[in-house]
Amino acid sequence: MKTRDIIVLFLIAFVLFISYGASKDANTQNLVFCPADAKICPDGSSVGRTGPDCQFTECPN
């Protein structure tokens, strides 16, 4: 029973450690998520959104 308790405590500590690290990384980065839509160019190709403002890229010439 004592070994099982130690294993459970270790697993809880591990999960808390991982959760703390993930939340710390997420708070220090400025993540930008753009919509996954696409713009159809006059030549029939498509371009997606990119950059911090999520603007469509230029159509190819």
RABEL-V144910 format. One record per backbone hydrogen bond with DSSP energy under -0.5 kcal/mol. CO is the residue of the C=O (numbers start at 1). NH is the residue of the N-H. E is the energy in kcal/mol with one decimal. If there is no record, write none. Layout:
# RABEL-V144910
((CO:NH:E) (CO:NH:E))
This chain:
# RABEL-V144910
((1:5:-1.9) (2:6:-2.0) (3:7:-2.3) (4:8:-2.4) (5:9:-2.5) (6:10:-2.4) (7:11:-2.4) (8:12:-2.3) (9:13:-2.5) (10:14:-2.4) (11:15:-2.5) (12:16:-2.4) (13:17:-2.3) (14:18:-2.5) (15:19:-2.6) (16:20:-2.3) (17:21:-2.1) (18:22:-2.3) (19:23:-2.3) (20:24:-2.2) (21:25:-2.0) (22:26:-2.1) (23:27:-1.6) (24:28:-1.0) (25:29:-0.8) (29:31:-1.1) (32:34:-0.6) (37:49:-0.6) (39:41:-0.6) (39:47:-2.2) (41:44:-2.1) (45:41:-3.4) (47:39:-2.9) (48:57:-1.8) (50:55:-1.2) (51:54:-1.1) (55:50:-2.2))
